[in-house]
Amino acid sequence: AEAALLGGGGGAPCLSGQNCTEVLTHLAEGVDPATGAPIIPLPQPFCNSVKVMNENLCFCGDAHADFPEEARVLLDNLGFVSMLCSGFGQENIGQSGRCAAGGGRP
């Protein structure tokens, strides 16, 4: 499912210049595969991946509309994730944060 998240990274302009496989693998580490529940405390590799995606405006506009269910759950709880991941910074999702400045994809 992680590879489907952003087409393996290759089709995701927001992850240009990043190691897509690493970002998506670490993203999966935040969820218990057996239960689908978040692993608390959130693992640092997971936090790093979400930060990279947030900073690269992967969550702007409708960019996440094609994400699989587990990824949309992450986005629904981005405020929770940002509190638990130290140094997260501003949330850039939908039309909020830097997305509102037109920096994100439509």
Phi, psi and omega per residue, in radians:
A1 nan -0.542 -3.117
E2 -1.104 -0.713 -3.121
A3 -1.130 -0.604 3.123
A4 -1.215 -0.416 -3.079
L5 -0.906 -0.875 -3.113
L6 -2.335 0.657 3.121
G7 0.998 0.631 -3.131
G8 1.307 0.128 3.111
G9 1.654 -0.582 -3.078
G10 -1.061 -0.567 -3.117
G11 -1.664 0.202 -3.075
A12 -1.923 1.703 -3.141
P13 -0.974 -0.525 -3.112
C14 -1.161 -0.350 -3.141
L15 -1.856 0.272 3.095
S16 -0.979 2.277 -3.136
G17 1.498 -0.059 3.121
Q18 -1.782 2.795 3.010
N19 -1.455 1.659 -3.038
C20 -1.020 -0.735 -3.125
T21 -1.049 -0.775 3.140
E22 -1.135 -0.799 3.139
V23 -1.017 -0.835 -3.080
L24 -1.257 -0.617 3.084
T25 -1.102 -0.790 3.140
H26 -1.179 -0.568 3.097
L27 -1.063 -0.690 -3.135
A28 -1.178 -0.388 -3.103
E29 -1.251 -0.156 -3.140
G30 -1.472 -0.115 -3.059
V31 -2.195 2.374 3.064
D32 -1.243 2.041 -3.073
P33 -1.091 -0.460 -3.107
A34 -1.347 -0.617 -3.035
T35 -1.976 -0.339 -3.077
G36 1.365 0.063 -3.127
A37 -1.488 2.602 3.095
P38 -1.138 2.557 3.088
I39 -1.574 2.044 -3.111
I40 -1.960 2.288 -0.043
P41 -1.184 2.629 3.139
L42 -1.109 2.301 3.139
P43 -1.095 2.517 -3.129
Q44 -1.012 -0.722 3.111
P45 -1.032 -0.657 3.086
F46 -1.086 -0.856 3.138
C47 -1.022 -0.744 3.141
N48 -1.059 -0.728 -3.136
S49 -1.155 -0.764 3.132
V50 -1.128 -0.672 3.100
K51 -1.081 -0.785 3.131
V52 -1.031 -0.811 -3.115
M53 -1.159 -0.689 3.112
N54 -1.131 -0.827 -3.113
E55 -1.148 -0.512 3.137
N56 -1.613 0.196 3.044
L57 1.051 0.642 3.107
C58 -1.226 -0.313 -3.039
F59 -1.797 0.144 -3.095
C60 -1.296 2.684 3.054
G61 0.902 -2.309 3.131
D62 -1.791 0.342 -3.082
A63 -1.000 -0.477 -3.080
H64 -1.640 0.089 -3.079
A65 -1.055 -0.521 -3.109
D66 -1.643 0.062 3.130
F67 -1.163 2.572 3.049
P68 -1.179 2.910 -3.047
E69 -0.897 -0.790 -3.086
E70 -1.106 -0.551 3.116
A71 -1.299 -0.646 3.109
R72 -1.155 -0.590 3.070
V73 -1.075 -0.731 3.080
L74 -0.994 -0.816 -3.103
L75 -1.162 -0.632 3.101
D76 -1.102 -0.407 -3.095
N77 -2.011 0.449 -3.072
L78 -1.073 -0.592 3.095
G79 -1.073 -0.714 3.108
F80 -1.134 -0.800 3.137
V81 -1.075 -0.762 -3.088
S82 -1.137 -0.522 3.091
M83 -1.267 -0.608 -3.059
L84 -1.540 -0.246 3.113
C85 -1.813 1.934 -3.081
S86 -1.096 2.479 3.099
G87 1.228 0.446 -3.069
F88 -1.148 -0.739 -3.123
G89 1.482 -2.863 -3.077
Q90 -1.186 2.444 3.076
E91 -1.411 2.206 3.096
N92 -1.979 1.586 -3.070
I93 -2.482 2.538 -3.140
G94 1.022 -1.953 3.095
Q95 -2.022 0.275 -3.093
S96 -1.685 2.834 3.107
G97 1.086 -2.424 -3.124
R98 -1.205 -0.279 3.089
C99 -1.090 -0.605 -3.091
A100 -1.146 -0.391 -3.117
A101 -1.452 0.114 3.130
G102 1.447 0.181 -3.128
G103 -1.349 -0.288 -3.100
G104 -1.606 3.043 3.102
R105 -1.362 2.615 3.130
P106 -1.177 nan nan
